Amino acid sequence: MRKLLMFGCNQMREGIAFSFAFFAAGGIMMLAGLLLIPSVASINHIFTVIGMVLFFVAPLILVSTFLLTVIPGLRKYTDECD
């Protein structure tokens, strides 16, 4: 549980902003990998996989931030937003 909470932020506003940034960047990278980047040396697949990782990390940031803000004893696990 401690490793999950290291992705969270101290305030919900920061968590939502970082989660939205990861979500948007993941979506843009996936679309770029699928539609814009030519398939030279599998670079389009690399962009798509990195986009998927960013896309799937966004809810993790949001959930860990929610847990850090709701449960009072968990704040000691983080100092800043990662």
N, CA, C and O atoms as a MOPAC input file, in Angstrom:
PM7 MOZYME 1SCF
protein

 N      0.83000 1    -1.19500 1     0.00000 1
 C      0.00000 1     0.00000 1     0.00000 1
 C      0.87100 1     1.25400 1     0.00000 1
 O      0.49500 1     2.28300 1    -0.56100 1
 N      2.02900 1     1.15600 1     0.63000 1
 C      2.90000 1     2.32400 1     0.70600 1
 C      3.40800 1     2.73800 1    -0.66800 1
 O      3.54400 1     3.93000 1    -0.94500 1
 N      3.69200 1     1.75900 1    -1.53600 1
 C      4.16900 1     2.07700 1    -2.88100 1
 C      3.06900 1     2.69900 1    -3.73400 1
 O      3.35600 1     3.52000 1    -4.60500 1
 N      1.82600 1     2.32300 1    -3.49800 1
 C      0.71200 1     2.92500 1    -4.21900 1
 C      0.55500 1     4.38600 1    -3.82700 1
 O      0.24300 1     5.22100 1    -4.67600 1
 N      0.76500 1     4.70400 1    -2.57100 1
 C      0.54100 1     6.05900 1    -2.08800 1
 C      1.64700 1     7.02400 1    -2.48800 1
 O      1.47000 1     8.23600 1    -2.36200 1
 N      2.77500 1     6.52700 1    -2.96300 1
 C      3.84400 1     7.45100 1    -3.34700 1
 C      3.50400 1     8.17700 1    -4.65000 1
 O      4.18100 1     9.14700 1    -4.99300 1
 N      2.48400 1     7.74200 1    -5.38200 1
 C      2.05800 1     8.42900 1    -6.59200 1
 C      1.09500 1     9.58100 1    -6.29200 1
 O      0.79100 1    10.37100 1    -7.18500 1
 N      0.62000 1     9.68700 1    -5.07600 1
 C     -0.39300 1    10.67900 1    -4.75400 1
 C      0.16000 1    12.03600 1    -4.42300 1
 O      1.36300 1    12.20000 1    -4.22200 1
 N     -0.72500 1    13.01400 1    -4.36700 1
 C     -0.38100 1    14.38500 1    -4.03700 1
 C     -1.01300 1    14.74500 1    -2.69500 1
 O     -1.88800 1    14.03300 1    -2.20200 1
 N     -0.56600 1    15.85200 1    -2.11000 1
 C     -1.09200 1    16.26700 1    -0.82200 1
 C     -2.48800 1    16.86800 1    -0.93000 1
 O     -3.29800 1    16.70500 1    -0.01800 1
 N     -2.77700 1    17.54600 1    -2.00600 1
 C     -4.08100 1    18.18300 1    -2.16700 1
 C     -4.80200 1    17.58500 1    -3.36400 1
 O     -4.17100 1    17.16500 1    -4.33400 1
 N     -6.10200 1    17.55000 1    -3.29300 1
 C     -6.90900 1    16.95600 1    -4.35100 1
 C     -6.80000 1    17.74600 1    -5.65000 1
 O     -6.85100 1    17.16500 1    -6.73500 1
 N     -6.65400 1    19.04400 1    -5.55100 1
 C     -6.54200 1    19.87500 1    -6.75100 1
 C     -5.28200 1    19.51700 1    -7.54600 1
 O     -5.32100 1    19.43200 1    -8.77300 1
 N     -4.17300 1    19.31000 1    -6.84600 1
 C     -2.93400 1    18.90300 1    -7.51500 1
 C     -3.08700 1    17.52200 1    -8.13400 1
 O     -2.62700 1    17.29000 1    -9.25200 1
 N     -3.72300 1    16.61100 1    -7.42400 1
 C     -3.91500 1    15.26800 1    -7.93000 1
 C     -4.75100 1    15.23700 1    -9.19200 1
 O     -4.45400 1    14.48500 1   -10.12100 1
 N     -5.80000 1    16.05400 1    -9.23000 1
 C     -6.64400 1    16.11400 1   -10.41800 1
 C     -5.87400 1    16.71800 1   -11.58600 1
 O     -5.99600 1    16.25100 1   -12.71800 1
 N     -5.08700 1    17.74900 1   -11.31900 1
 C     -4.30500 1    18.37200 1   -12.39500 1
 C     -3.26900 1    17.40600 1   -12.96500 1
 O     -3.13100 1    17.29100 1   -14.18300 1
 N     -2.54200 1    16.71000 1   -12.09000 1
 C     -1.54200 1    15.76100 1   -12.56900 1
 C     -2.19600 1    14.57000 1   -13.26900 1
 O     -1.68000 1    14.08100 1   -14.27400 1
 N     -3.31400 1    14.10900 1   -12.74800 1
 C     -4.01200 1    12.99200 1   -13.36500 1
 C     -4.51500 1    13.37500 1   -14.75500 1
 O     -4.40400 1    12.58400 1   -15.69200 1
 N     -5.06500 1    14.57800 1   -14.89400 1
 C     -5.53000 1    15.03200 1   -16.20000 1
 C     -4.37000 1    15.19400 1   -17.17300 1
 O     -4.50500 1    14.88000 1   -18.35500 1
 N     -3.23200 1    15.68100 1   -16.68500 1
 C     -2.06400 1    15.84000 1   -17.55200 1
 C     -1.56800 1    14.48300 1   -18.05600 1
 O     -1.23900 1    14.34700 1   -19.23400 1
 N     -1.51100 1    13.48500 1   -17.18300 1
 C     -1.08700 1    12.15500 1   -17.59400 1
 C     -2.09600 1    11.54300 1   -18.55900 1
 O     -1.70700 1    10.90100 1   -19.53500 1
 N     -3.39000 1    11.73600 1   -18.29800 1
 C     -4.43900 1    11.21300 1   -19.15300 1
 C     -4.36700 1    11.83300 1   -20.54300 1
 O     -4.44800 1    11.12600 1   -21.54700 1
 N     -4.21700 1    13.14200 1   -20.60100 1
 C     -4.15100 1    13.83600 1   -21.89100 1
 C     -2.88300 1    13.47000 1   -22.65300 1
 O     -2.93300 1    13.22300 1   -23.85800 1
 N     -1.75200 1    13.43300 1   -21.96300 1
 C     -0.49700 1    13.07300 1   -22.63000 1
 C     -0.54800 1    11.64100 1   -23.14700 1
 O     -0.06100 1    11.35800 1   -24.24100 1
 N     -1.13100 1    10.74300 1   -22.37100 1
 C     -1.26700 1     9.36600 1   -22.82200 1
 C     -2.14400 1     9.24600 1   -24.04800 1
 O     -1.81200 1     8.52500 1   -24.98900 1
 N     -3.25500 1     9.94600 1   -24.04100 1
 C     -4.15100 1     9.91600 1   -25.20100 1
 C     -3.49700 1    10.49400 1   -26.44200 1
 O     -3.63300 1     9.93800 1   -27.53200 1
 N     -2.79100 1    11.59800 1   -26.28900 1
 C     -2.12000 1    12.22100 1   -27.43000 1
 C     -1.01500 1    11.32500 1   -27.96200 1
 O     -0.86100 1    11.18400 1   -29.17500 1
 N     -0.23800 1    10.71400 1   -27.06200 1
 C      0.84300 1     9.83500 1   -27.52600 1
 C      0.29800 1     8.57800 1   -28.20700 1
 O      0.87100 1     8.10400 1   -29.18800 1
 N     -0.80400 1     8.04100 1   -27.68800 1
 C     -1.40000 1     6.87600 1   -28.34800 1
 C     -1.91600 1     7.23200 1   -29.73600 1
 O     -1.69500 1     6.48500 1   -30.68900 1
 N     -2.59300 1     8.35200 1   -29.85800 1
 C     -3.08900 1     8.76000 1   -31.17000 1
 C     -1.94600 1     9.07000 1   -32.13000 1
 O     -2.01900 1     8.74100 1   -33.31400 1
 N     -0.89500 1     9.69800 1   -31.62500 1
 C      0.25800 1     9.98000 1   -32.47900 1
 C      0.91300 1     8.68600 1   -32.93600 1
 O      1.29600 1     8.55700 1   -34.09900 1
 N      1.04400 1     7.72600 1   -32.02500 1
 C      1.64400 1     6.45400 1   -32.40100 1
 C      0.80000 1     5.67100 1   -33.38900 1
 O      1.33200 1     4.95500 1   -34.23800 1
 N     -0.51100 1     5.80500 1   -33.27900 1
 C     -1.39300 1     5.04800 1   -34.17100 1
 C     -1.62800 1     5.73100 1   -35.51400 1
 O     -1.77800 1     5.05300 1   -36.53100 1
 N     -1.66200 1     7.05800 1   -35.53400 1
 C     -2.07600 1     7.75800 1   -36.74200 1
 C     -0.98700 1     8.58600 1   -37.41700 1
 O     -0.98400 1     8.68300 1   -38.64500 1
 N     -0.07500 1     9.17800 1   -36.67600 1
 C      0.84400 1    10.15600 1   -37.25900 1
 C      2.24900 1     9.63400 1   -37.52300 1
 O      2.84300 1     9.96500 1   -38.55000 1
 N      2.78400 1     8.83700 1   -36.63300 1
 C      4.17800 1     8.42700 1   -36.73100 1
 C      4.28700 1     7.21700 1   -37.65300 1
 O      3.56300 1     6.23600 1   -37.48600 1
 N      5.19500 1     7.28700 1   -38.62800 1
 C      5.34700 1     6.14100 1   -39.54000 1
 C      5.99100 1     4.95000 1   -38.83200 1
 O      6.65000 1     5.09800 1   -37.80300 1
 N      5.78900 1     3.80000 1   -39.39400 1
 C      6.28900 1     2.57800 1   -38.75300 1
 C      7.73400 1     2.28900 1   -39.18300 1
 O      8.00200 1     1.30000 1   -39.86500 1
 N      8.63700 1     3.14500 1   -38.78500 1
 C     10.05600 1     2.96200 1   -39.05200 1
 C     10.69800 1     2.48600 1   -37.76100 1
 O     10.67600 1     3.19300 1   -36.75400 1
 N     11.26600 1     1.29700 1   -37.78800 1
 C     11.94000 1     0.69300 1   -36.62900 1
 C     11.00500 1     0.58900 1   -35.42400 1
 O     11.45000 1     0.69200 1   -34.28100 1
 N      9.72800 1     0.38900 1   -35.67500 1
 C      8.70200 1     0.20900 1   -34.63900 1
 C      8.58500 1     1.38800 1   -33.67400 1
 O      8.22100 1     1.20700 1   -32.51200 1
 N      8.88400 1     2.57000 1   -34.14200 1
 C      8.76500 1     3.75900 1   -33.28300 1
 C      7.30500 1     4.02700 1   -32.95100 1
 O      6.99900 1     4.49700 1   -31.85500 1
 N      6.40300 1     3.73800 1   -33.87400 1
 C      4.98800 1     3.96100 1   -33.59000 1
 C      4.49800 1     3.06100 1   -32.46200 1
 O      3.64500 1     3.47200 1   -31.67500 1
 N      5.01500 1     1.85600 1   -32.37200 1
 C      4.62800 1     0.96300 1   -31.27600 1
 C      5.18800 1     1.44600 1   -29.94400 1
 O      4.54000 1     1.31000 1   -28.90600 1
 N      6.38200 1     2.00400 1   -29.97600 1
 C      6.98400 1     2.55200 1   -28.74500 1
 C      6.14700 1     3.71200 1   -28.22800 1
 O      5.87700 1     3.79400 1   -27.03000 1
 N      5.73200 1     4.61300 1   -29.11900 1
 C      4.89500 1     5.73200 1   -28.70800 1
 C      3.55000 1     5.25000 1   -28.17200 1
 O      3.03900 1     5.79400 1   -27.19300 1
 N      2.98700 1     4.24700 1   -28.80000 1
 C      1.70200 1     3.72500 1   -28.35200 1
 C      1.81200 1     3.09000 1   -26.96200 1
 O      0.93100 1     3.28200 1   -26.12500 1
 N      2.87000 1     2.34800 1   -26.71700 1
 C      3.04800 1     1.70700 1   -25.40400 1
 C      3.30200 1     2.75000 1   -24.32200 1
 O      2.75000 1     2.64500 1   -23.22700 1
 N      4.11800 1     3.74300 1   -24.60600 1
 C      4.34700 1     4.80800 1   -23.62000 1
 C      3.04700 1     5.56100 1   -23.34500 1
 O      2.76900 1     5.91600 1   -22.19900 1
 N      2.26000 1     5.80200 1   -24.37100 1
 C      0.96200 1     6.44900 1   -24.18800 1
 C      0.01500 1     5.62500 1   -23.33900 1
 O     -0.71700 1     6.16700 1   -22.51000 1
 N      0.02600 1     4.31100 1   -23.54200 1
 C     -0.81900 1     3.44000 1   -22.72300 1
 C     -0.39200 1     3.45100 1   -21.26200 1
 O     -1.23200 1     3.45400 1   -20.36300 1
 N      0.91500 1     3.45800 1   -21.03000 1
 C      1.41000 1     3.50700 1   -19.64600 1
 C      0.96100 1     4.80400 1   -18.98400 1
 O      0.47200 1     4.78300 1   -17.85500 1
 N      1.12000 1     5.92400 1   -19.66800 1
 C      0.66500 1     7.20100 1   -19.10900 1
 C     -0.84400 1     7.20100 1   -18.89600 1
 O     -1.33400 1     7.71800 1   -17.89300 1
 N     -1.56400 1     6.63200 1   -19.82400 1
 C     -3.02900 1     6.57700 1   -19.75300 1
 C     -3.49300 1     5.75900 1   -18.55500 1
 O     -4.48000 1     6.11000 1   -17.90900 1
 N     -2.78600 1     4.66400 1   -18.25100 1
 C     -3.18300 1     3.80900 1   -17.14100 1
 C     -2.62400 1     4.26100 1   -15.79700 1
 O     -3.10300 1     3.80200 1   -14.76000 1
 N     -1.63400 1     5.14100 1   -15.77900 1
 C     -1.10000 1     5.67000 1   -14.52300 1
 C     -1.99200 1     6.80300 1   -13.99700 1
 O     -2.00200 1     7.07100 1   -12.79500 1
 N     -2.72800 1     7.45800 1   -14.87200 1
 C     -3.58600 1     8.57300 1   -14.46600 1
 C     -4.60000 1     8.18900 1   -13.39000 1
 O     -4.70700 1     8.92000 1   -12.40600 1
 N     -5.35400 1     7.08700 1   -13.51100 1
 C     -6.26300 1     6.72200 1   -12.42100 1
 C     -5.53200 1     6.33200 1   -11.14500 1
 O     -6.05400 1     6.52800 1   -10.04700 1
 N     -4.33400 1     5.78300 1   -11.27700 1
 C     -3.54400 1     5.43800 1   -10.10300 1
 C     -3.19300 1     6.68600 1    -9.29700 1
 O     -3.25700 1     6.67200 1    -8.06800 1
 N     -2.82600 1     7.75000 1    -9.97900 1
 C     -2.53900 1     9.02300 1    -9.31000 1
 C     -3.79300 1     9.54900 1    -8.63300 1
 O     -3.73500 1    10.01600 1    -7.49600 1
 N     -4.91300 1     9.47800 1    -9.31500 1
 C     -6.16200 1    10.00000 1    -8.77100 1
 C     -6.62100 1     9.21800 1    -7.54800 1
 O     -7.05200 1     9.81700 1    -6.56200 1
 N     -6.53700 1     7.90300 1    -7.59300 1
 C     -6.97500 1     7.07500 1    -6.46600 1
 C     -6.04300 1     7.25500 1    -5.26600 1
 O     -6.51100 1     7.36100 1    -4.13300 1
 N     -4.74200 1     7.29100 1    -5.50200 1
 C     -3.82100 1     7.45600 1    -4.37100 1
 C     -3.95600 1     8.83700 1    -3.75400 1
 O     -3.82700 1     8.97700 1    -2.53800 1
 N     -4.21200 1     9.86400 1    -4.56000 1
 C     -4.44700 1    11.20200 1    -4.00400 1
 C     -5.72600 1    11.21700 1    -3.18500 1
 O     -5.76800 1    11.83100 1    -2.11900 1
 N     -6.76700 1    10.55400 1    -3.66400 1
 C     -8.01500 1    10.48200 1    -2.91800 1
 C     -7.80400 1     9.79500 1    -1.57300 1
 O     -8.30200 1    10.26700 1    -0.55100 1
 N     -7.07300 1     8.69100 1    -1.56700 1
 C     -6.81800 1     7.98700 1    -0.30800 1
 C     -5.99900 1     8.83400 1     0.65100 1
 O     -6.24100 1     8.81600 1     1.85800 1
 N     -5.02500 1     9.58000 1     0.12000 1
 C     -4.20500 1    10.43000 1     0.98800 1
 C     -4.99900 1    11.58400 1     1.58700 1
 O     -4.72500 1    11.99800 1     2.71300 1
 N     -5.96500 1    12.10500 1     0.86200 1
 C     -6.73000 1    13.23400 1     1.38800 1
 C     -7.87400 1    12.79700 1     2.29300 1
 O     -8.28700 1    13.55900 1     3.16800 1
 N     -8.39500 1    11.59100 1     2.10200 1
 C     -9.54800 1    11.14900 1     2.88700 1
 C     -9.13000 1    10.48000 1     4.19600 1
 O     -9.69600 1    10.76900 1     5.25100 1
 N     -8.15100 1     9.59700 1     4.13000 1
 C     -7.72300 1     8.87400 1     5.33100 1
 C     -6.65300 1     9.70000 1     6.04100 1
 O     -5.59000 1     9.93100 1     5.46400 1
 N     -6.89500 1    10.14800 1     7.26500 1
 C     -5.99700 1    11.10900 1     7.90400 1
 C     -4.61300 1    10.56400 1     8.26100 1
 O     -3.65500 1    11.33700 1     8.25800 1
 N     -4.46300 1     9.30200 1     8.56100 1
 C     -3.17500 1     8.78700 1     8.99700 1
 C     -2.19400 1     8.49800 1     7.87100 1
 O     -1.04100 1     8.16200 1     8.14200 1
 N     -2.61300 1     8.61700 1     6.62800 1
 C     -1.76000 1     8.25400 1     5.50600 1
 C     -0.90000 1     9.39800 1     4.98500 1
 O     -0.07100 1     9.18500 1     4.10100 1
 N     -1.07500 1    10.58600 1     5.50400 1
 C     -0.34400 1    11.73300 1     4.99400 1
 C      1.14800 1    11.67700 1     5.26400 1
 O      1.92900 1    12.37000 1     4.61300 1
 N      1.54100 1    10.86300 1     6.21100 1
 C      2.95900 1    10.78400 1     6.56100 1
 C      3.77700 1    10.05500 1     5.49000 1
 O      5.00700 1    10.10300 1     5.52800 1
 N      3.12600 1     9.38500 1     4.54200 1
 C      3.82800 1     8.63200 1     3.51800 1
 C      4.33700 1     9.48300 1     2.36400 1
 O      5.14600 1     9.00600 1     1.56800 1
 N      3.89500 1    10.70800 1     2.25300 1
 C      4.31000 1    11.54200 1     1.14200 1
 C      4.64100 1    12.95500 1     1.61900 1
 O      4.05800 1    13.45700 1     2.58000 1
 N      5.58400 1    13.57800 1     0.93000 1
 C      5.93900 1    14.96900 1     1.21500 1
 C      5.48900 1    15.88700 1     0.09600 1
 O      4.97100 1    16.97600 1     0.34700 1
 N      5.68500 1    15.45200 1    -1.12800 1
 C      5.31600 1    16.25400 1    -2.28500 1
 C      4.63300 1    15.38000 1    -3.30900 1
 O      4.57600 1    14.15800 1    -3.17500 1
 N      4.12100 1    16.02600 1    -4.32700 1
 C      3.53200 1    15.27900 1    -5.42400 1
 C      4.64300 1    14.79200 1    -6.33800 1
 O      5.53600 1    15.55700 1    -6.70000 1
 N      4.58700 1    13.50300 1    -6.71700 1
 C      5.64500 1    12.94500 1    -7.57500 1
 C      5.29300 1    13.07700 1    -9.01400 1
 O      6.06500 1    12.66300 1    -9.87900 1

